[in-house]
């Protein structure tokens, strides 16, 4: 009877530990997805700033050529 109780306790503890590992990996996956989203947002923002800067430079070039 004691062996069965120990086995059941062991299995419960093992199941709990495995569920913790599964939760940990899902959190890591979520963190990785968020990092990718942040990177994409930063890249899009930088692209927009570069295009705006290039438009400003083109505008200055046009003004200088008209003079």
Beta strands, then each sheet from edge to edge (+ up, - down):
end
